[in-house]
Amino acid sequence: MSEKINKEIRAARREDWKTEPMPEKCATFTLERSFNEKEMKALRLGNIPQGMEDKWFWFMEGQTLWAHRSWTGTCIYRIDFKDDGRHAVTVNRDPEQYRCDSIEEDIESLNSLLDWWVGVPYDHYGEWLSETYDALKKAEKK
C-alpha cells in the first residue's frame, strides 16, 4: 500500500534567510511588464536558495517583491507591483554592494531574472549558467 504524502508549499518569508536593507544610495525606475496569475503565484512563492549556484533569495510582502543576493543578503531590487503593469522598481546603487549603475542594464537584467523566476519549477542552475554566459559576453565586449 502506498501512502500519498501531502506537502504544502509555503511561500518564502523575510526571516527565512539573511537579508540586508536596501541602502540609502539607490535609484528608481518604472518596469513596464504584465504578469498573468500563474506568474504572480510563482513570484509570491519566492525562493529560498537550495544550492551554491542559487544566487537569489526573494520573497513578497503584500505587493512588494524583495530580491536579495543569497550569499551576502544584499538587497538589489525592490519591485512594487502595480495593477496597470507599470511597476515601481528601486535598485541598489551602493558601489560596494552592487556594481551596475545603468538603468538600461538593470531593466534588461531584471527582465531576465523575472523570466527565470516565473518559471515553474524555478531552475536556479539554468539561471546561473545564463548569468555566467552573459557576464562573459559583456566582459568580452570591453
N, C-alpha and C positions, 0 to 999 in steps of 0.2 A: 504494500500500500504506500503510495507516495503522498507526502504532505505538501500542500501549497504554502509557500512562505509569502506572506503579505508584508512587504517592506514599504512603508510610506516614505516618500522622498520629502525631505524637509528643506526649505529654502535656506540659503546661506544668510548668516547674520553677522553684523559688525564684530561681535565678540568671538566669532569662530576663528579669527586669525589676527595676527599682529597688524595693526593699522596706525598710520601717522595721519595727522590732519592735513588738509590742503594748506600749503604755505600761503602767507600773505602775498608773496610775489606770484601772481597768476594773471592769466588773460582769459577773455571770454569771446565766444563766437556762437553763431547760430548754425546748427546742423539741420539741414532740410532733408528729412527722410521719413518715410512711413514704415510702420511695423504692423503686421497683422497680429491677431490674438495669439496664435501659436508662437510667434517670435517673441512677443511680450512675455508670454508664460515662461519661455526659456530664459529670458533676461531676469525675470522675477525670481527664478530658482537660484540665480547666482552661480558662483563657482568657488569651491574650496579646493585648493591645489592638491593633486594626488601624486605628483612626481616632480622631480627636479626640472623637467622640461616645461612644466606648467607654470608659466611666468606671471599669471594674473589671478588675483583674488578679487571678485566683485560681488556686490550684494545690492539689494534695493531697500530703501526706506521710503515708504509712500511712493511718490512718482519720481524719486531721485535714485539714480544708479551711481554708486561709488566704485571706481576702479583703482585698485592698488597693485603695485608690483609685489609679487609673492615673497621674494627673498628679503626685501627691505621693509615692506609695509608702506612704502611711499605712495601717497595718493597722487595719481597722474591725471585722472579725469573725474569730473562730476557732471552727470547729464541729468538735467531737469526736463523730463518728458512733458510735452505739451500736446493737447488734443489736435491742434492744427498741423502737426508734423514739423513745426519749427522749434526744435529742441534747444534749450539754452545749455551750452557747454562751458564749463570752467576748466582750464588746463593749467597744470603746474608750470611755472616759469622760473623756479629756483634752479640756477645752473649747476648747483652741487647735487641736485636730485634728478633733474631731467634736462637733457641737452638740447632738445628741439626748441627752436624759437620762431618757427614758421607756422602760422595758422593754416596755410595751404597744406603743409606736410601733416599737420595734426588732423585735418579733415580726412585726408587720404588714409592715414594710419588708423584713425578711429573707425572709419567705414570698413576697413579690412578687418579690424578686430570684431566689430559688430557682426560682420558676415560670418565669422567663425563662431561667435558666442550664441547666435540664434540657431545654430545647427543643433539638431537633436539626434544622437547624443553629441555633446561638445567634444571635439577632437583636439586636445591640447598639444599632442605630439605633432600633428599636421600643422597646427598654427606655429609651433616652434620652428619647424622646418621652413615654413613660408617666411617668417620674420628673419631667420638667418639668411636665407637666399636674398631677400630684399635688402638687407644690410650690406651684404657682399656686393650686390649690384650697385648700390649707392656709393660705396667706397671705391668701386672701380671707375665711376664717373668723375671722381675728384682728382 
